[in-house]
Amino acid sequence: MKPSNLLFFIVLFIFISQGLAILIDEFYFHIKRGLPLWERIGHPLDTLSVIICYSIIFILIPNQFNQYLYVTASLISCFLITKDEFIHQKLCTGGELWIHSVLFILHPLVLIAAGLIWVDYFSLSYTSSIFWRLLSVQLGLQILLLMYQIIFWGYLWKPKLK
């Protein structure tokens, strides 16, 4: 197996693992307990922070300034996603807290992998590489997640009456 094939499968594993953890968190734990208003606002902001990071990759060339911009946006995103954990300690089950811890591990790995792909594979043939397609899928899935979060939690979901 060539190093680029191995790298692809490692990156794919990281992206799929994050996707599965997000699905479990979103469609099992969040649906089960419902989300208070601050989470219905905060979670789309978390997703938007990832979309901003991916957008940097798709819009800008990986020169030194843009790489610093990407790293800065990624660091902000990594810290932003932890904002709710003090309150989650009171609201969430152990299983949901564990899924959050998995997501906290995978979040920076996904952003590091995406950044390395951007820097290492940016060239004239960049748009035809399998890595470019993988990042395109990731960006598309993040946009779909954002739309879901806004539409479902903002308009469709109704809190259970107690």
JOKACOR-V624286 format. One record per residue. N is the residue number from 0. RES is the residue in three letters. PHI is phi in whole degrees, -180 to 180 (none if undefined). OMEGA is omega in degrees with one decimal (999 if undefined). D_LAST is the distance of its C-alpha to the last C-alpha in whole Angstrom. Layout:
((N RES PHI OMEGA D_LAST) (N RES PHI OMEGA D_LAST))
//
This chain:
((0 MET none 179.8 57) (1 LYS -68 179.2 58) (2 PRO -54 -179.1 56) (3 SER -67 176.1 54) (4 ASN -67 178.3 53) (5 LEU -62 178.2 52) (6 LEU -59 179.5 50) (7 PHE -59 -177.9 49) (8 PHE -69 175.8 47) (9 ILE -66 179.3 46) (10 VAL -63 178.4 44) (11 LEU -60 177.8 43) (12 PHE -61 179.8 41) (13 ILE -63 -179.3 40) (14 PHE -65 179.5 38) (15 ILE -66 178.4 37) (16 SER -60 177.7 35) (17 GLN -64 179.5 34) (18 GLY -60 178.7 32) (19 LEU -64 179.0 31) (20 ALA -64 177.2 29) (21 ILE -64 179.3 28) (22 LEU -61 178.7 27) (23 ILE -63 -179.4 25) (24 ASP -63 -173.8 23) (25 GLU -73 -170.5 22) (26 PHE -95 173.6 22) (27 TYR -110 -173.0 20) (28 PHE -68 -178.0 19) (29 HIS -67 178.6 17) (30 ILE -63 -177.0 16) (31 LYS -62 -175.9 14) (32 ARG -100 -173.9 13) (33 GLY 75 -178.4 13) (34 LEU -121 172.3 15) (35 PRO -68 -175.2 14) (36 LEU -54 -177.0 17) (37 TRP -62 176.1 19) (38 GLU -79 178.2 20) (39 ARG -66 174.6 19) (40 ILE -91 -174.0 22) (41 GLY -69 -177.7 24) (42 HIS -66 173.6 24) (43 PRO -62 176.4 26) (44 LEU -65 176.2 29) (45 ASP -60 -179.5 29) (46 THR -64 177.8 30) (47 LEU -60 179.6 32) (48 SER -63 177.0 34) (49 VAL -72 178.4 35) (50 ILE -60 177.1 36) (51 ILE -62 178.4 38) (52 CYS -61 178.6 40) (53 TYR -63 179.6 41) (54 SER -63 176.0 42) (55 ILE -58 -180.0 45) (56 ILE -62 -174.8 46) (57 PHE -81 -174.9 46) (58 ILE -99 -171.2 48) (59 LEU -110 173.2 50) (60 ILE -81 -175.6 53) (61 PRO -84 173.5 53) (62 ASN -82 -173.4 55) (63 GLN -61 -179.7 55) (64 PHE -61 -178.3 53) (65 ASN -67 175.1 50) (66 GLN -65 175.3 50) (67 TYR -62 177.6 49) (68 LEU -61 178.9 47) (69 TYR -63 179.5 45) (70 VAL -61 178.4 45) (71 THR -62 178.9 43) (72 ALA -62 179.1 41) (73 SER -66 178.1 40) (74 LEU -64 177.6 40) (75 ILE -60 179.2 37) (76 SER -61 -179.9 35) (77 CYS -62 178.1 35) (78 PHE -76 -178.8 34) (79 LEU -59 -175.9 31) (80 ILE -67 -179.8 29) (81 THR -89 -170.2 29) (82 LYS -59 -173.5 28) (83 ASP -92 -168.2 24) (84 GLU -65 177.8 25) (85 PHE -65 180.0 25) (86 ILE -82 179.4 21) (87 HIS -60 179.4 21) (88 GLN -57 -178.6 22) (89 LYS -91 -172.6 19) (90 LEU -96 -167.1 16) (91 CYS -103 173.4 18) (92 THR -77 177.1 20) (93 GLY -60 179.0 23) (94 GLY -64 179.1 24) (95 GLU -69 177.3 22) (96 LEU -63 178.5 24) (97 TRP -66 177.1 27) (98 ILE -59 177.3 27) (99 HIS -61 -179.6 27) (100 SER -64 175.9 30) (101 VAL -62 178.9 32) (102 LEU -64 178.3 31) (103 PHE -68 175.8 32) (104 ILE -76 -174.8 36) (105 LEU -74 -176.6 36) (106 HIS -55 179.2 35) (107 PRO -68 178.4 38) (108 LEU -64 177.9 40) (109 VAL -63 -179.0 39) (110 LEU -69 175.8 40) (111 ILE -65 179.8 44) (112 ALA -60 179.9 45) (113 ALA -62 179.1 44) (114 GLY -64 178.7 46) (115 LEU -67 176.2 49) (116 ILE -61 -179.9 49) (117 TRP -59 -176.4 49) (118 VAL -73 -173.4 52) (119 ASP -81 -173.9 54) (120 TYR -115 179.0 54) (121 PHE -76 178.3 54) (122 SER -165 178.3 57) (123 LEU -63 179.8 59) (124 SER -94 -175.5 58) (125 TYR -55 -174.5 54) (126 THR -70 178.3 52) (127 SER -98 -177.3 54) (128 SER -76 178.5 53) (129 ILE -66 178.8 50) (130 PHE -67 177.5 49) (131 TRP -62 178.9 48) (132 ARG -64 178.5 47) (133 LEU -62 178.0 44) (134 LEU -67 176.9 43) (135 SER -63 177.3 43) (136 VAL -63 179.6 40) (137 GLN -59 179.3 38) (138 LEU -62 178.9 38) (139 GLY -60 179.0 37) (140 LEU -65 177.9 34) (141 GLN -66 177.6 33) (142 ILE -65 176.6 33) (143 LEU -63 177.8 31) (144 LEU -62 178.7 29) (145 LEU -61 179.5 29) (146 MET -62 177.4 28) (147 TYR -59 -177.3 26) (148 GLN -59 -179.1 24) (149 ILE -69 -175.3 24) (150 ILE -72 -176.3 24) (151 PHE -68 -175.2 21) (152 TRP -76 -179.0 19) (153 GLY -88 -172.5 20) (154 TYR -128 -172.9 20) (155 LEU -89 -174.8 19) (156 TRP -72 176.3 15) (157 LYS -121 178.9 12) (158 PRO -63 175.9 9) (159 LYS -71 176.8 6) (160 LEU -79 -178.3 4) (161 LYS -100 999 0))
//
